[in-house]
Amino acid sequence: MRLKNYFTILCLLLLAIPIPIEAAAVTVSLSPGSNSKTIGDSFAVSVLVSASTNVNAAECYITFNPAVLEIVSVSPVTSFFNFPMPSDTYILDNGSGLVYFSTGKTVPGTGSGSIAGLNFRAKAAGSSTIALRGDTRVQNLGTTIVDIAFGNSSATVSDPVVATPSSTSSSTSNTQPKTTTPATPKNQKPYAPTVSSLTHPEEAKWYKETVAKISWAKAADVTDFSYGFDQTAGTVPDDTSEGVATSKEFPDLKDGTYFFHVKAKNQHGWGAVKAFSVNVDTKNPDNLNLNFETGGTPLEPIYAAKFEATDALSGIDHYELKIDDGAYAAQISPFALTIADNNEHSIAVKAVDKAGNFVELVKSFSKRDVVIPAPKISEISSIFKLKSEEESLNKEYLIKGSGTAKTKVKIYVDNVEKLETDVLDNGEWMALIKDLGVGKHIIFARTRFGEKLSDKSDDIQFVLGEDGSLVLGQKKHNSWYYLIFIPLLGLIYPAYLFVIRRSLHKKIFQSS
């Protein structure tokens, strides 16, 4: 009984010992794990890999909420993988909220590091998960690592906080934003006035409005203002009073950056100067180009629209794209055209600068026919099998060649399809053909991918003898040729060698 109790206690103690859980062989994660941003902010998310087993390639699919975030670009990072990331294979889809890229290195290895940087922009209030999709994969020389774990990220975007100070004086216009200037301490000159603009509210931004409406605040002890409006940043207004008005319109502005300079006066004199900048850009972007390119593989092409424009003053803010009668949506170049049919489609691109000016370009697009590579025939040989029942030779012919992996190859003999075989992952294929008659034959092959066929391979001509022998060549050789020539050669060749040896022996004897 004691022994049984002892055994029970021992089992309980063993169960109480914590068993370590093995980590996944490969972990792909996004860092930082969370992001708190306001509308208009840009931020980066790193794609990290940690591998305890050899890896040399990664293919990543990352999703996000396109109503809240916008993907701006993917930055290649080489701290773990050293193979250059081909930019024409990126997919940055702000319509569906998808990022795709692939990268790798030539020599497999273990370790950890960053493989890419994702550059986002917060465009609306809300929340978004930034997640690695389930079909993200990491490989080692073509073998997918099954033991893999993912770590995701998130972003919370809020509206910018706008301070609304209380006003100590009335504005001259009900439409102007209210501004305040702190009260002047006793026996001091006034502070620089607080300035705002209804038409150009943010000094760092560009606007296409050509009339600038400026307002400024008046402290209780201020008796005069002096101001100026020019394109020089450091101007100091003179000491001539412009009165006590607290707003001014400046019409007919040309493109460029302007500065409103204002100072206030009280009983102690003129105070400090406040400068407020106004940026005007009325010109549309220039040199908008739209081209269509093909990437991917010949059998699985990726069609992309590439677009670019210039803007000398404010710069390009973003691009928008639409297909046929669809709605414009902000997109990044290159944009993957996931069009299934081969019909003609209208692709429209809009380049928008930082002032809101834009230019449009429309082009027709039709998918080029997929060019499927033709296979190659590398070898034809005879195979003889003895039939035990009939005691006769069963003649088969082995055909080998190369082609595109994971496709089919159709074999034709004398323009008649004989059979179809699979191309292996290493690009090799083989087939056995039976029931060929004596005489001359022509053989060729075609690749089949789905319903599409490639052009035919080079023609191979061969001749089958009555005994089943196979002779490659352009001309048919008669069997009597071999029956006479081969035995004759067997008689002549020894006699030829005898004559040569006698001649050499005679020369050696004479020279001695």
Buried (B, 14 or more C-beta within 10 A) or exposed (E): EEEEEEEEEEEEEEEEEEEEEEEBBBBBBBEEEEBEBEBEBEBBBBBBBBBBBBBBBBBBBBBBBBEBBBBBBBBBBBEBBEBEBEBEBBBBBBBEBBBBBBBBBEEBBEEEBBBBBBBBBBBBBBEBBBBBEEEBBBBBEEEEBEEBEBBBBBBBBBEEEEEEEEBBBEBEEEEBBBBBBEEBEEEEBBBBBBBBBBBBEEBEBBBBBBEBBBBBBBBEBBEBBBBBBEEEEEBEBEEEEBEBEBBBEBEEBEBEBBBBBBBBBBEEEBBEBBBBBBBBBBBBBEEBBBEBEBBEEEBEBBBBBBBBBEBEBBEBBBBBBBBEEEEBBBBBBBBBBEBEEEEEBEBBBBBBBBBBBBBBBEBEBEBEEBEBBBBBBEEBEBEEEEEEEEEEEEBBBEBBBBBBBEBBBBBBBEEEEBBEBBBEEEBEBBBEBEEBEEEBBEBBBBBBBEEBBBEBBEEBBBBBBEEBEBBEEEEEEEEEEEEEEEEEEEEEEEEEEEEEEEEEEEEEEEEE
